[in-house]
Amino acid sequence: VSVRLQQPEFFLEDIPTKELVYQACVYYGITNPEIVVAQSILETGLYKSQGCLKDNNLFGLYNSRKKEYFKFDHWTGSVLAYKNMIQYKQRDDEEYYSFLDRIGYAEDTLYNQKLKTIVKRYGLLDFCKQEK
């Protein structure tokens, strides 16, 4: 068991950026962080949506029981919720875009194509490699 004695600096930031979301993804052990960062960019309109700014929900996570979007005290809560509510469903050796399709993550049939465009546009593959 590893114990972290110091809280990462991204916890101090109220407004996320792709860099901060990537750091949180790594901190929480999220796989395919370049795609997850792209999802946060797409879902929030580059971190400008009301869901992001007011409710700290970076991924449009929805509570189907209450029929409302989840609200988080801090944006990092939505990153951890993504891991616990979405990513745990990924099968071993399953390609991430196929995983998103299989679980029906988005109603938009072009969702994965949009993510690939964002990954490319923002250079997220290269960015994530450099940050490691």
C-alpha positions as CSV (number, residue, x, y, z in Angstrom):
1,V,0.0,0.0,0.0
2,S,1.4,3.3,-1.0
3,V,0.5,6.4,1.0
4,R,0.6,9.9,-0.6
5,L,1.6,12.4,2.0
6,Q,1.2,15.5,-0.2
7,Q,-1.8,16.4,-2.2
8,P,-1.1,17.2,-5.9
9,E,-1.3,20.8,-6.9
10,F,-4.1,20.2,-9.4
11,F,-6.5,19.8,-6.4
12,L,-6.0,23.6,-5.8
13,E,-7.2,24.6,-9.2
14,D,-10.9,25.4,-9.6
15,I,-11.0,25.5,-13.4
16,P,-9.7,22.5,-15.2
17,T,-7.4,22.5,-18.3
18,K,-6.3,19.6,-20.4
19,E,-3.0,19.6,-18.5
20,L,-4.7,19.4,-15.2
21,V,-7.2,16.8,-16.3
22,Y,-4.4,14.7,-17.6
23,Q,-2.6,14.9,-14.3
24,A,-5.8,13.8,-12.5
25,C,-6.2,10.9,-14.9
26,V,-2.6,9.7,-14.1
27,Y,-3.2,10.3,-10.4
28,Y,-6.3,8.1,-10.4
29,G,-4.8,5.5,-12.7
30,I,-7.1,6.1,-15.6
31,T,-6.2,4.2,-18.8
32,N,-6.1,6.0,-22.2
33,P,-5.8,9.4,-20.6
34,E,-5.4,11.1,-24.0
35,I,-8.9,9.9,-25.0
36,V,-10.4,10.7,-21.6
37,V,-9.0,14.2,-21.8
38,A,-10.5,14.5,-25.3
39,Q,-13.8,13.4,-23.8
40,S,-13.6,16.2,-21.1
41,I,-12.8,18.7,-23.8
42,L,-15.7,17.6,-26.0
43,E,-18.2,17.2,-23.2
44,T,-17.5,20.6,-21.7
45,G,-16.8,22.7,-24.8
46,L,-13.2,23.2,-23.7
47,Y,-14.2,23.5,-20.0
48,K,-16.7,26.3,-20.6
49,S,-20.1,24.6,-20.2
50,Q,-22.4,25.1,-17.2
51,G,-22.0,21.5,-16.3
52,C,-18.3,22.0,-16.0
53,L,-18.3,25.5,-14.4
54,K,-21.3,25.1,-12.1
55,D,-21.4,21.4,-11.4
56,N,-17.8,20.3,-12.0
57,N,-19.0,17.5,-14.3
58,L,-16.4,17.0,-17.0
59,F,-18.0,14.0,-18.7
60,G,-21.7,14.6,-18.7
61,L,-22.1,11.8,-16.1
62,Y,-25.8,11.2,-15.5
63,N,-27.7,9.8,-12.6
64,S,-30.4,7.8,-14.2
65,R,-32.1,7.0,-10.9
66,K,-32.6,10.7,-10.0
67,K,-32.8,11.7,-13.7
68,E,-30.3,14.5,-13.4
69,Y,-26.6,15.1,-14.0
70,F,-24.2,14.4,-11.2
71,K,-22.8,17.4,-9.4
72,F,-19.3,17.4,-7.8
73,D,-17.7,19.6,-5.2
74,H,-14.5,19.8,-7.4
75,W,-13.8,18.8,-11.0
76,T,-11.4,16.1,-9.8
77,G,-14.5,14.3,-8.3
78,S,-15.8,13.8,-11.8
79,V,-12.5,12.3,-12.9
80,L,-12.6,9.8,-10.1
81,A,-16.3,9.1,-10.8
82,Y,-15.5,8.4,-14.4
83,K,-13.0,5.8,-13.4
84,N,-15.4,4.2,-10.9
85,M,-18.6,4.5,-13.0
86,I,-17.4,4.1,-16.5
87,Q,-13.9,2.8,-16.9
88,Y,-14.2,-0.2,-14.7
89,K,-16.4,-1.7,-17.4
90,Q,-13.6,-2.0,-19.9
91,R,-12.5,-5.5,-20.7
92,D,-8.8,-6.5,-20.7
93,D,-7.2,-5.8,-24.1
94,E,-10.3,-4.0,-25.4
95,E,-9.6,-1.1,-27.6
96,Y,-10.9,2.1,-25.9
97,Y,-13.0,3.4,-28.8
98,S,-14.6,0.0,-29.1
99,F,-15.2,0.0,-25.4
100,L,-17.0,3.4,-25.6
101,D,-19.2,2.0,-28.4
102,R,-20.0,-1.3,-26.5
103,I,-21.2,0.5,-23.4
104,G,-23.2,3.1,-25.4
105,Y,-21.3,5.9,-23.8
106,A,-22.7,8.6,-26.2
107,E,-25.9,8.8,-28.3
108,D,-23.9,10.7,-31.0
109,T,-22.9,8.2,-33.7
110,L,-20.0,10.4,-34.5
111,Y,-18.7,10.6,-30.9
112,N,-15.6,8.5,-31.4
113,Q,-14.7,10.3,-34.6
114,K,-15.0,13.6,-32.7
115,L,-12.8,12.3,-30.0
116,K,-10.2,11.2,-32.5
117,T,-10.3,14.7,-34.1
118,I,-9.7,16.3,-30.7
119,V,-6.9,14.0,-29.8
120,K,-5.2,14.9,-33.1
121,R,-6.1,18.7,-33.0
122,Y,-4.7,19.1,-29.5
123,G,-1.8,16.7,-30.0
124,L,-2.9,14.7,-27.0
125,L,-1.0,11.6,-27.9
126,D,2.3,13.5,-28.0
127,F,1.3,15.6,-25.0
128,C,0.6,12.5,-22.9
129,K,3.8,10.9,-23.9
130,Q,5.8,14.0,-22.9
131,E,4.1,14.3,-19.6
132,K,4.9,10.7,-18.5
